[in-house]
């Protein structure tokens, strides 16, 4: 999810009553909820490198152990040498409680990231396999609205109940979106079977703002089928209406593509890659496009252009 969602989650957890457990509880939860995104520094080495590195080391199971310990150490040190140095009479922060809050904050981050189409490599560094929830769009204003309202009302009233209600409402919303995704996958698979179209993998992904619409990608034999799914339409999707996209993976001109580091990196991240090849002198231009984000060359995200020699 985006930084706003992570920050609001940390704030809601704090205002739900956890900020009363010990001094420095609020900053610990806010920092913890965003800490796995320290891998954003990978963009300093280029966008493709960031795609291959992010949502891995700092989001995997090893980081679930190390990041809370590191954050606790920093907060305990800040409490001892900064906060209490400025106000010697203040009560000390509890290291045990700070550790528990660090775990809650840090763990909330990959659990939220697991809900979207981008996914995370949950088992890093033991496995670089990607896991995808396909439940929420990466930027979800409805999530922002519920959490922000809960935090603001809880702060104004001085009561944790509004924040707890907001977290419960978000839980219900996520659950409803997960059920919608699973039901939509069932409908799409049924439509594919009725249309006589093969379906090895199916993605029914959320789209911005509208929780009733989804973007469908079906991985069939040497082609993808893509299109819209809408619960407010009858039927929500028709198998034959989905647009066919040739993957182009069997093109012999792509034989040397894996030897190009940038292309290999992009393909390690792409979930539904397809290829468009254009002849030129003295070689070919290859556009690699990930169908979960784009269906045309030159897209601002989810596409990469590579020049290959003939």
C-alpha positions as CSV (number, residue, x, y, z in Angstrom):
1,X,0.0,0.0,0.0
2,X,1.0,3.7,-0.2
3,X,2.7,5.6,2.6
4,X,-0.5,7.4,3.5
5,X,-2.3,4.1,4.2
6,X,0.7,2.8,6.3
7,X,0.9,6.0,8.3
8,X,-2.8,6.1,9.0
9,X,-2.7,2.5,10.1
10,X,0.0,3.2,12.6
11,X,-1.9,6.3,13.9
12,X,-5.1,4.3,14.2
13,X,-3.4,1.6,16.1
14,X,-2.0,4.2,18.4
15,X,-5.2,6.1,19.0
16,X,-7.1,2.8,19.6
17,X,-5.4,2.8,23.0
18,X,-1.8,1.6,22.3
19,X,-0.4,5.1,22.7
20,X,-1.3,4.9,26.4
21,X,0.9,1.9,27.1
22,X,4.2,3.7,27.3
23,X,5.9,6.9,26.4
24,X,7.1,7.0,22.7
25,X,4.3,4.6,21.7
26,X,2.9,6.8,19.0
27,X,6.2,7.5,17.2
28,X,7.1,3.8,17.5
29,X,3.9,2.8,15.8
30,X,4.2,5.4,13.1
31,X,7.8,4.6,12.3
32,X,7.2,0.9,12.5
33,X,4.3,1.1,10.1
34,X,6.6,2.7,7.5
35,X,9.9,1.1,8.3
36,X,10.0,-1.7,5.7
37,X,9.8,0.9,3.0
38,X,13.4,1.9,3.7
39,X,14.1,-0.1,0.6
40,X,12.8,3.0,-1.4
41,X,16.5,4.0,-1.5
42,X,16.8,1.4,-4.3
43,X,15.4,4.0,-6.7
44,X,18.8,5.7,-6.5
45,X,20.1,2.8,-8.7
46,X,17.3,3.1,-11.3
47,X,13.7,2.1,-11.6
48,X,14.3,-1.4,-12.9
49,X,16.7,-2.1,-10.1
50,X,14.1,-0.9,-7.6
51,X,11.5,-3.2,-9.1
52,X,13.8,-6.2,-8.6
53,X,14.9,-5.2,-5.1
54,X,11.9,-3.6,-3.4
55,X,9.2,-5.6,-1.4
56,X,11.9,-8.2,-0.7
57,X,14.6,-8.0,1.9
58,X,12.8,-5.4,4.1
59,X,9.4,-7.1,3.7
60,X,10.3,-10.7,4.2
61,X,10.1,-12.9,7.2
62,X,13.7,-12.2,8.4
63,X,12.9,-8.5,8.4
64,X,9.9,-9.2,10.5
65,X,12.3,-10.2,13.3
66,X,15.2,-7.8,12.7
67,X,13.4,-4.5,12.0
68,X,11.3,-4.6,15.3
69,X,14.5,-5.3,17.3
70,X,16.4,-2.4,15.5
71,X,13.5,0.0,16.0
72,X,13.2,-0.9,19.7
73,X,16.9,-0.3,20.2
74,X,16.6,3.1,18.6
75,X,13.5,4.1,20.6
76,X,15.0,2.9,23.9
77,X,18.2,4.9,23.1
78,X,16.2,8.0,22.2
79,X,14.2,7.6,25.5
80,X,17.3,7.4,27.6
81,X,19.6,9.9,26.0
82,X,17.3,12.4,24.5
83,X,13.8,12.4,25.9
84,X,14.7,11.9,29.6
85,X,17.8,14.1,29.3
86,X,15.5,16.9,28.4
87,X,12.9,16.0,31.0
88,X,14.6,14.0,33.8
89,X,11.5,13.7,35.9
90,X,9.5,11.9,33.2
91,X,8.6,8.2,33.4
92,X,10.9,5.9,31.4
93,X,9.6,4.1,28.4
94,X,9.1,0.3,28.7
95,X,11.5,-1.6,26.5
96,X,9.2,-4.6,26.5
97,X,6.2,-2.6,25.5
98,X,8.2,-0.7,22.8
99,X,9.3,-4.1,21.4
100,X,5.6,-5.3,21.2
101,X,4.6,-2.0,19.6
102,X,7.5,-2.3,17.1
103,X,6.3,-5.8,16.1
104,X,2.8,-4.6,15.6
105,X,3.8,-1.6,13.6
106,X,6.4,-3.3,11.4
107,X,4.1,-6.4,10.8
108,X,1.2,-4.2,9.8
109,X,3.2,-3.1,6.8
110,X,3.8,-6.3,4.9
111,X,0.4,-7.5,5.8
112,X,-1.1,-4.5,4.1
113,X,1.2,-4.8,1.1
114,X,0.2,-8.4,0.7
115,X,-3.3,-7.3,-0.1
116,X,-2.5,-5.6,-3.4
117,X,-1.6,-6.6,-7.0
118,X,2.1,-5.5,-6.7
119,X,2.6,-8.2,-4.0
120,X,5.6,-8.9,-1.8
121,X,8.3,-11.6,-1.5
122,X,7.1,-12.8,1.8
123,X,9.8,-15.5,2.3
124,X,12.9,-13.4,1.6
125,X,15.8,-14.0,1.9
126,X,14.9,-17.8,1.8
127,X,12.9,-17.6,-1.4
128,X,12.3,-14.8,-3.9
129,X,8.8,-16.0,-4.7
130,X,6.2,-13.3,-5.1
131,X,2.8,-13.4,-3.2
132,X,-0.2,-11.4,-4.4
133,X,-3.5,-10.7,-2.6
134,X,-5.3,-8.9,-5.4
135,X,-7.7,-7.5,-2.7
136,X,-7.1,-3.8,-2.6
137,X,-5.7,-1.3,-5.1
138,X,-2.3,0.1,-4.0
139,X,-3.9,3.5,-3.3
140,X,-7.3,3.1,-1.6
141,X,-9.0,6.4,-0.6
142,X,-11.8,4.5,1.2
143,X,-9.1,3.0,3.5
144,X,-7.7,6.5,4.0
145,X,-11.2,7.9,4.8
146,X,-12.1,5.3,7.4
147,X,-8.7,5.4,9.2
148,X,-8.4,9.2,9.1
149,X,-11.9,9.7,10.5
150,X,-11.2,7.3,13.3
151,X,-7.9,9.0,14.2
152,X,-9.3,12.5,14.1
153,X,-12.5,11.7,16.1
154,X,-10.5,9.7,18.6
155,X,-8.1,12.5,19.1
156,X,-10.9,15.1,19.5
157,X,-12.9,13.0,21.9
158,X,-10.0,11.7,23.9
159,X,-11.4,8.2,23.5
160,X,-10.0,5.1,21.7
161,X,-13.4,3.9,20.6
162,X,-13.6,5.8,17.3
163,X,-10.2,4.5,16.2
164,X,-11.1,0.9,17.2
165,X,-14.3,1.3,15.2
166,X,-12.4,2.5,12.2
167,X,-10.0,-0.4,12.4
168,X,-12.9,-2.8,12.7
169,X,-14.6,-1.1,9.7
170,X,-11.4,-1.5,7.7
171,X,-11.3,-5.2,8.6
172,X,-14.8,-5.6,7.3
173,X,-14.0,-3.7,4.1
174,X,-10.9,-5.8,3.5
175,X,-12.9,-9.0,4.1
176,X,-15.7,-7.9,1.7
177,X,-13.1,-7.0,-1.0
178,X,-11.4,-10.4,-0.5
179,X,-14.7,-12.3,-0.9
180,X,-15.5,-10.1,-3.9
181,X,-12.2,-11.1,-5.5
182,X,-12.7,-14.8,-4.9
183,X,-16.2,-14.7,-6.2
184,X,-15.1,-12.8,-9.3
185,X,-12.4,-15.3,-10.0
186,X,-15.0,-18.1,-9.9
187,X,-17.2,-16.2,-12.3
188,X,-14.3,-15.5,-14.7
189,X,-13.2,-19.2,-14.6
190,X,-16.8,-20.3,-15.3
191,X,-17.0,-17.9,-18.3
192,X,-13.7,-19.1,-19.7
193,X,-14.8,-22.7,-19.5
194,X,-18.1,-21.9,-21.2
195,X,-16.3,-20.0,-23.9
196,X,-13.8,-22.9,-24.4
197,X,-10.9,-20.7,-23.5
198,X,-8.0,-22.1,-21.4
199,X,-7.2,-20.5,-18.1
200,X,-4.0,-21.5,-16.4
201,X,-3.8,-18.4,-14.2
202,X,-6.5,-15.7,-13.4
203,X,-6.0,-12.3,-11.9
204,X,-9.1,-10.3,-11.0
205,X,-7.5,-7.1,-9.6
206,X,-9.0,-4.0,-7.9
207,X,-9.1,-0.7,-9.7
208,X,-8.9,2.9,-8.3
209,X,-12.0,4.2,-6.4
210,X,-14.6,1.8,-7.6
211,X,-14.9,-1.4,-5.4
212,X,-17.4,-3.0,-7.8
213,X,-15.0,-3.0,-10.8
214,X,-12.0,-5.1,-11.4
215,X,-9.3,-5.7,-14.1
216,X,-9.2,-9.2,-15.4
217,X,-6.1,-11.0,-16.8
218,X,-6.4,-14.6,-17.9
219,X,-3.3,-16.5,-18.8
220,X,-4.2,-19.0,-21.5
221,X,-2.3,-20.8,-24.3
222,X,0.2,-18.4,-25.8
223,X,-2.1,-15.5,-25.1
224,X,-3.7,-13.4,-22.3
225,X,-7.3,-12.4,-22.2
226,X,-7.9,-9.0,-20.6
227,X,-10.9,-6.8,-19.8
228,X,-13.2,-5.3,-17.2
229,X,-15.2,-7.1,-14.6
230,X,-18.2,-5.1,-13.1
231,X,-20.5,-6.5,-10.4
232,X,-23.0,-3.8,-11.3
233,X,-23.3,-5.2,-14.9
234,X,-25.2,-8.3,-15.9
235,X,-23.3,-10.5,-16.6
236,X,-20.2,-9.0,-14.8
237,X,-17.9,-10.4,-17.6
238,X,-18.2,-12.3,-20.8
239,X,-15.5,-14.7,-21.7
240,X,-15.6,-13.9,-25.4
241,X,-15.6,-10.2,-24.8
242,X,-12.2,-10.3,-23.2
243,X,-9.5,-9.0,-25.5
244,X,-6.8,-11.4,-26.6
245,X,-3.2,-10.4,-26.3
246,X,-0.5,-12.6,-27.9
247,X,2.3,-13.1,-25.4
248,X,5.0,-13.2,-28.2
249,X,7.1,-15.3,-25.9
250,X,7.9,-17.8,-28.7
251,X,9.5,-15.2,-31.0
252,X,13.0,-16.4,-31.8
253,X,14.2,-12.8,-31.9
254,X,13.9,-12.8,-28.1
255,X,16.5,-15.5,-27.6
256,X,19.1,-13.1,-26.3
257,X,16.7,-11.1,-24.1
258,X,17.7,-12.9,-20.9
259,X,21.3,-11.8,-21.4
260,X,20.3,-8.1,-21.0
261,X,20.5,-7.4,-17.2
262,X,17.7,-4.7,-17.3
263,X,15.3,-7.0,-19.2
264,X,16.1,-10.0,-16.9
265,X,15.5,-7.8,-13.9
266,X,12.2,-6.6,-15.2
267,X,11.0,-10.1,-16.1
268,X,11.8,-11.3,-12.6
269,X,9.3,-8.8,-11.3
270,X,6.6,-8.9,-14.1
271,X,3.6,-11.2,-13.5
272,X,2.0,-11.3,-16.9
273,X,4.7,-10.2,-19.4
274,X,4.1,-10.0,-23.1
275,X,6.4,-8.8,-25.9
276,X,6.1,-6.5,-28.9
277,X,9.0,-6.7,-31.3
278,X,9.8,-4.0,-33.9
279,X,12.4,-4.4,-36.6
280,X,15.0,-1.7,-36.9
281,X,18.5,-1.3,-38.2
282,X,20.8,-2.9,-37.0
283,X,18.6,-4.9,-34.6
284,X,15.2,-5.0,-33.0
285,X,13.3,-3.0,-30.4
286,X,11.5,-5.1,-27.8
287,X,8.8,-3.7,-25.6
288,X,8.1,-5.8,-22.5
289,X,4.7,-5.0,-21.0
290,X,3.2,-6.4,-17.8
291,X,-0.6,-6.9,-18.5
292,X,-1.5,-6.3,-14.9
293,X,-0.6,-2.6,-15.4
294,X,-0.7,-1.9,-19.1
295,X,-1.6,-3.3,-22.5
296,X,0.2,-0.8,-24.7
297,X,3.8,0.1,-25.4
298,X,5.2,3.2,-23.8
299,X,3.1,3.0,-20.6
300,X,4.4,5.1,-17.8
301,X,4.5,2.1,-15.5
302,X,4.7,-1.6,-16.1
303,X,6.6,-1.5,-19.5
304,X,10.2,-1.5,-20.5
305,X,11.9,-0.9,-23.9
306,X,15.0,-2.9,-24.8
307,X,17.2,-2.7,-27.9
308,X,18.6,-6.0,-29.1
309,X,21.2,-6.5,-31.9
310,X,20.1,-8.6,-34.8
